[in-house]
Amino acid sequence: MPLTLQAPLDMHLHLRDGDMLNNIAQHSAKTFPGAIVMPNLVPPLSSKAEVIAYKSRIIEAMGQEQFTPYMTLFFKPSYDRAFLESIQDEVTAIKLYPAGITTNSEGGVSGFDIEELRPALEAMSDLEIPLCVHGETNGFVMDREAEFASIYESLASAFPKLTIIMEHITTESSVALLDMFPNLYATITVHHLLITLDDVAGGMLQPHLFCKPIAKRPQDRDALLCVALSAHPKVMFGSDSAPHPREAKEACGCAAGVFTAPIALQLLAEIFDTHGASHANLQAFVSGNAQKIYSIDVPQKKILL
């Protein structure tokens, strides 16, 4: 059965740089005419010039494909209002990483002292620049996201007008936060709607399913499915598609990241169909909710599956 989607969006995408960017960029653009692009390059994007230059490289790598890169900046507590005002027209969001918690995040935030973060986050709030967060501590791997919940609560309470996106949530506890704070939103990946930790490490280790946050328990996956399939207005699709060279994935010390860009939209359509969810809910999950949350204009492009 043919399925048409209007302007599906990927609200969390890694395109890398150099040869990797040129090799994988068009896989996303074939089915997603727009995406939020992550800033954790080497070095991470932390200036206006770096954002503009990277955006130009992305557009060049897309060739003839219609694609809008919604750019992000790597969060630093030192950003002041003048700097944020100068860059707000070039970025759609700013991404906060806890230091060293995932790929290329060593320059992230080492502590979550609200008063230290306040100048930058209050300026972002006033300027209506959303904050995207990789929400994990450095605790036991299965507890890292749940442990971060108290930090989300502190941020949401301290900055009630700041739009905060909990990126690639994987737990039932993160889902519960959506209805507790009006300024908390979330992205959900397709792989976390499909797999649990058992798929990653229950038998033979599956390096191509290893990511951060790692897949959790069946009840966590079920909670994600519930809000995604019902198109909860505070969730949206973000693939977190994260390519690595084969030698980095199929190796001792396997790199974290699941590369789903070529098949992400097709997998989502299959999941929604299998569970009897409506076309309208799929459209909201892959586009409508994101447009409202981010207040963005999107390319008018229809995708036929």
N, C-alpha and C positions, 0 to 999 in steps of 0.2 A: 504494500500500500504506500503510495507516495505521500510524503509529509513536507509541507512548506513552512519554514520558520522565517520570521521577519527580523533581520538584524541581530542574530545571536551574538552574544558578547562573552569573552573570556576575561573574567575580572581578576585573574591572577596568573600571569604567564612569565616564564623565563625564556628569553630569546638569546642569551649569552652574547658573544661578540666575535668578530673576526670570521674565520672559516666556519665555525659552528653556526653563527648567525646566518651566514649566507647559505648554509646547507639546510637549515631547518625552518627558517622564517616562513616560507611559502606554505608549509604544511598547516600552519595556523590560519593563514589568510584565505585558504581555499574554503573554509567553513565558518570562519569568524572574521567579519569585516572590521572588528575593533577589539582591543584588549588592553587591560591594565598591565604595563610592562614593569617588571621588578628591577630595582637599581643595584643589586649586589654583584656588580662586576668586579674586576680586579684592575685598578682600585674602584671602590663603589662611587656612584654618582653623588657628588656633594656640592656641585656648583652649577650655576645657570649655563655656563658655556659647555660643561660636560653633558648636561641634559639635552641641550640643543644639538650638539654634535652626534650624540647617540641616536636621537630621533632621526636625524638625517641618514645615518647608516642603516637604520631599520627600514626606512622608506625605500632606500636604494636596494636593499636585499629583497624587498617584496616584489620587485620587478613590475609587471603589469597588473598584479593583484590589487584590488581595492581594499585598503586596510588603514585604519586609524590607530596609531599607537598612543594610548593615554599614558603619559609619562609620570614617573614617580622619582622622588629624591630620597636618598639615604638619610634617615633622621640623625641629627646630632643636637644635644642639649644647648649647644652654643649658638644655634640659629637665633638671630634677633629679628624684631619686627621689620626693620628696614630691609634686611635680606629677604625675608619671606614675602614682603610686598613686591620686591623686584622680580621674584620668580613665580608668583602665583599664576600668571597667565601661561606659564610653560609647563606646569605640572597639574595633574588631576588629584594627586594624593602624595603623602609623605609616608615612607615605610620605616617602622621602628623594629629593629632586631635586638634581642638580648645578645650581648657580646659572646661570640664563639658558639652559638647554639645551633647554627646550621651553616650551609655552604656560604663562604665568603662573608661571614658576619663578624669577623674579629673586631671590627671598629664600631660595633654596636654599643648599646647602653649597658654599663656594668652594674648599675644599681638603679633602683626605682624610687629614689627620693623625690616625692611629689614637688617639694619646693625647688629642687634643682631643675626639674623639668618644667616648672610652671611658666617661666617667661616665654619659652618657645611654644608650649601647648596653648597658652592663653592667646598668643598672637595668631596661631593657626585657627583657633576657635573664632576669633573676631573676623578673620579673613575667609572663613568658611572653607578651609583646606582640610579634607578628611585625613585621619590618621589610620594607617593600616598597621597591624601588629602581628608579628610571629609570636604567638603566646605559649612559650614553654620556659620552664626553669631548667636548671642543670641537675635536677634530682633523678630518682629512679625513672627509667625511660617510660614506663607505663603510667607514671603519675605526673609527668612534667606538665602536661596541659591542665590537668585538674588543679595542680598546685598554683598555676598562673591565674586561676579564677579570682583570687583575692586582689591581684594587681589590676585585673580588668575592673573589678568593683571599685577600687580606689580611683582609677583614672576616670571612670564614668561618673562617679560622684563628685570628684574635684573639678571636672570640666564638663558640666551638663550640656553645654551647647556645642561641644566638639563631637563630630561624627567619628565614631571609632569602629573600625572593621576588624573583627576577630577572623584572622585569615585561616583558611583550610582547617576548620574545626573538625575534631575527631571523636568527641566524647559526649555522652548524655549530659554531663554537667555543663558543658559549654552551651548546648542547646537550651538548657534551662535558663541561662543568663539572658537570652534574647528577650524574654518576657519580663525580666526584672528591671531592666534599665532602658529607657526610651532611646538613648543615643548609642546603644550597642547593636551592631549588625554582624553578619558573617558571610564568608564564602565557604563553599563545600566543593570538594573535588569529585570527579567521577570515580576514581579508584577507591576512595573511602566509602562510596556507596556500594561497592562491590566486594571488597576484601576485608578480612580480619587478620589479626596477627597469626592465626593458624595458617593462612595462605602464604604468609611471608616465611615463617620459620617452623611450622608444625610438622613438616616432613623434611624433604631436602630444602636447603636454604634457597630462596628465590631472590637473587640480587636485584632483578628488574622490578620487584614489588617493594623494595626497601626505600623508605622515604622518611622525612621528618616533617610533621609528627608521624610516628610509626602508626600503622593501623592498630586498632584496639579490639575490644570484645564484640561479640555478636549484638549485645544489647546497645552498644554505642552505635554500631552501624544502623541498627533499627531506628534509633532516635534520629539519626541523620536522614534516613529514608523518609521518615514521617514528615519532617518539615520541608524537605525538598519536593516530595511528590505532591504535597498539599500546597506548594508554592507559598509558604509562609512569607509574608511581605518583607521580612527582615533578612532573608537569605537569598543568595544569588550564586550562580555558578562561577567558580574559578578553578581552572584545571590544575594549577601548580605544575603544569608540564615542565619538566626540568631535565633537559638532555645532558648527558655526559659521554665522553669517549668510551667505547666499548671496554678498553683496557682499564678504565677507572671503575666501571660497573662490575665486570666479571673478574674481580680481583680480591685478594685479601685486603681488608680495609675498604670495602665497597663504598663508593660515593652514594650519598642520599639523593634520591630523585626518581620520579616515575615519568617517563616520556610518553604522553598520551595524545599529543597534538594532532596526529593524522587521523585519529579515530574517536576523539573525545565526544564530539557531537553525536556521532552514530551510536556510541555506547549509551549516552544519555537517552536518546530516542528509544532504544531497546529497553532500558530500565523502566521508563515511564510506561511503555506499551505493556511490558510483562506484568506490571503491577496495576494495570487498568487505570492509570492516571490520565487526565484529559490533556488534549493538545494545548488548551488554554493555560493549564498549569505549567506545562513544559515551556511555553512561550514566556510566561512570567518569570520562571526560574532562570532562563538563559538570556533574558533581555529586559523585560518590563520592570522587574524589581530593581535591577541595577540602574536603569535610567532614572528612576525615582530617587534612589538612595544617593546617587552621585550627582543628580541634576545635570546630566550630560546630553548633548545632542549626538545622535548616532547616525552612521551611514545608512541610507535607505537601500539596503541590499537584501534580496530574498534568497534563501538557501533551500534548494530542493533535495530532499533525501529520497 
